Amino acid sequence: MRILRTALILCGAAAALLFATPARAQLTFPGAAPISAGNVIVRTQPEFVDMTNGVRSALDKNVLIYGASPNLAFIVQNTSIIANSANVVSGGQAHQATAVGLGDTLLEGRYTIFQQDGIGSTFRIAPYIGVSAPTGMDDANSELSRAGQPGTGAWASRDALTTSYQTLFWNAGAEVGYQANENADGYRFGNTFYADAGFHYLLWPRDLEGEVPAELYASLEANYTSQTANRASGAKVAGTGGQLLLLDPGLIYTRRKYSISFTALLPAYERVRDNGTRYNFGGILFFRYSMFTPLHW
Amino acid sequence: MNRSGWNAATRWLAAAAVAVMLAGPARAATPDAAQPGGTALMTVMGVVAPYSTFGLLKHLTGIKGVKEVHFDLRHGLARVQLQPGAVVTDEQLRAAVRSASYTPGDIKWVAAPPVATNQ
């Protein structure tokens, strides 16, 4: 039976590679923007988050996107936790504890199911399906809670539907998705519903005649998440779960081969359970570089 | 393999099945009017920004016989210049645009200038 399962997995992976799809255009969430077959995009996203109760997180998301065919793309994303820190009290002494290490790895596939192109415009719809593998360290510092560790220790599925409408002077995108987390060692992170929207407006240049080497966009994105409470041995963990709406103003400088972007992460609405930790502010830098391989379908 | 790993495998299988169902039949070649060593002016739909042109230019310049490609973003117009004497068909150009995930439009050919001779 195990051999059969392994064979099915290998066949599934091979078939998925043969007929693969997707890409990203928005900053803080996946989009449905075109990615050419053979296009390989590397993104690194250093991020900083400050929360109440002395909780701070510095991390770096590294993303590899591969256009396997004109409609199919694969995405691999790993998060390196530079530092997860929080105020803890042990032995009557308050101090700051920090966890450092690799986070989990997200494997996603995107297939463009609808595409309507015009001169200087494109409208696309693309679903994502993905699996988060527990590659991270879930016990980097035992002084911190399970949620403060770099990795979750659990498998998760992550599915989303994205759409984008892009023109020469502005583009908009949206995403709705759901992440279902598995139980690991008696601990289960709360499942998450998320909805995102983004709008980018071309600031420079205003004249697009001829070849355009670079562009500067202003961006405004919004990220809503609603998460159920984490559970330990079946019981709700106090201070976990809730709703959060972030507004993200930013700037995007993009050229043919690379782009540099920054966005702030500002909480507009937050509802947490049991006086849990609240979001103060955050920020993300984005570096993207495009490469090309003739290996594609 | 635990249940989570098994679920992951079935999800990839489902994705592959959907991809197969959505794959369309191969398009038939269409008559073309390529000019040896000429320049093709081709409308490309769906290109909206410089980063959109990266894959498009890679696919077009990857066609054997293509010397260089320029893209006019405002008008969605690719100017594909061939090497002297080279022949590239319309279908080759359209296939390159489709591989880049865009939609090909009209193609017009401009003949290469006559070669000057010392007589």
Chai-1 contact restraints between the chains, C-beta under 6 A:
chainA,res_idxA,chainB,res_idxB,connection_type,confidence,min_distance_angstrom,max_distance_angstrom,comment,restraint_id
A,R5,B,M1,contact,1.0,0.0,6.0,A-B,restraint_1
A,I9,B,A9,contact,1.0,0.0,6.0,A-B,restraint_2
A,G12,B,A9,contact,1.0,0.0,6.0,A-B,restraint_3
A,G12,B,W12,contact,1.0,0.0,6.0,A-B,restraint_4
A,G12,B,L13,contact,1.0,0.0,6.0,A-B,restraint_5
A,G12,B,A16,contact,1.0,0.0,6.0,A-B,restraint_6
A,A13,B,W12,contact,1.0,0.0,6.0,A-B,restraint_7
A,A15,B,A16,contact,1.0,0.0,6.0,A-B,restraint_8
A,A16,B,W12,contact,1.0,0.0,6.0,A-B,restraint_9
A,A16,B,A15,contact,1.0,0.0,6.0,A-B,restraint_10
A,A16,B,A16,contact,1.0,0.0,6.0,A-B,restraint_11
A,F19,B,A16,contact,1.0,0.0,6.0,A-B,restraint_12
A,F19,B,A19,contact,1.0,0.0,6.0,A-B,restraint_13
A,F19,B,V20,contact,1.0,0.0,6.0,A-B,restraint_14
A,P34,B,S101,contact,1.0,0.0,6.0,A-B,restraint_15
A,S36,B,G55,contact,1.0,0.0,6.0,A-B,restraint_16
A,S36,B,A100,contact,1.0,0.0,6.0,A-B,restraint_17
A,S36,B,S101,contact,1.0,0.0,6.0,A-B,restraint_18
A,A37,B,S99,contact,1.0,0.0,6.0,A-B,restraint_19
A,N39,B,G55,contact,1.0,0.0,6.0,A-B,restraint_20
A,P70,B,R98,contact,1.0,0.0,6.0,A-B,restraint_21
A,P70,B,S99,contact,1.0,0.0,6.0,A-B,restraint_22
A,P70,B,S101,contact,1.0,0.0,6.0,A-B,restraint_23
A,L72,B,A19,contact,1.0,0.0,6.0,A-B,restraint_24
A,G109,B,A15,contact,1.0,0.0,6.0,A-B,restraint_25
A,Y111,B,A19,contact,1.0,0.0,6.0,A-B,restraint_26
A,D117,B,M45,contact,1.0,0.0,6.0,A-B,restraint_27
A,D117,B,G46,contact,1.0,0.0,6.0,A-B,restraint_28
A,D117,B,T103,contact,1.0,0.0,6.0,A-B,restraint_29
A,G118,B,M45,contact,1.0,0.0,6.0,A-B,restraint_30
A,I119,B,M45,contact,1.0,0.0,6.0,A-B,restraint_31
A,I119,B,G76,contact,1.0,0.0,6.0,A-B,restraint_32
A,G120,B,G76,contact,1.0,0.0,6.0,A-B,restraint_33
A,T122,B,G46,contact,1.0,0.0,6.0,A-B,restraint_34
A,I129,B,R11,contact,1.0,0.0,6.0,A-B,restraint_35
A,I129,B,A15,contact,1.0,0.0,6.0,A-B,restraint_36
A,V131,B,A8,contact,1.0,0.0,6.0,A-B,restraint_37
A,W155,B,S4,contact,1.0,0.0,6.0,A-B,restraint_38
A,Q166,B,V48,contact,1.0,0.0,6.0,A-B,restraint_39
A,L168,B,V48,contact,1.0,0.0,6.0,A-B,restraint_40
A,E182,B,S4,contact,1.0,0.0,6.0,A-B,restraint_41
A,L208,B,L73,contact,1.0,0.0,6.0,A-B,restraint_42
A,L208,B,R74,contact,1.0,0.0,6.0,A-B,restraint_43
A,E209,B,R74,contact,1.0,0.0,6.0,A-B,restraint_44
A,G210,B,D72,contact,1.0,0.0,6.0,A-B,restraint_45
A,V212,B,P50,contact,1.0,0.0,6.0,A-B,restraint_46
A,V212,B,L73,contact,1.0,0.0,6.0,A-B,restraint_47
A,E215,B,A49,contact,1.0,0.0,6.0,A-B,restraint_48
A,T254,B,Y51,contact,1.0,0.0,6.0,A-B,restraint_49
A,R255,B,P50,contact,1.0,0.0,6.0,A-B,restraint_50
A,R256,B,P50,contact,1.0,0.0,6.0,A-B,restraint_51
A,R256,B,T53,contact,1.0,0.0,6.0,A-B,restraint_52
A,R256,B,F54,contact,1.0,0.0,6.0,A-B,restraint_53
A,S290,B,F54,contact,1.0,0.0,6.0,A-B,restraint_54
A,F292,B,K58,contact,1.0,0.0,6.0,A-B,restraint_55
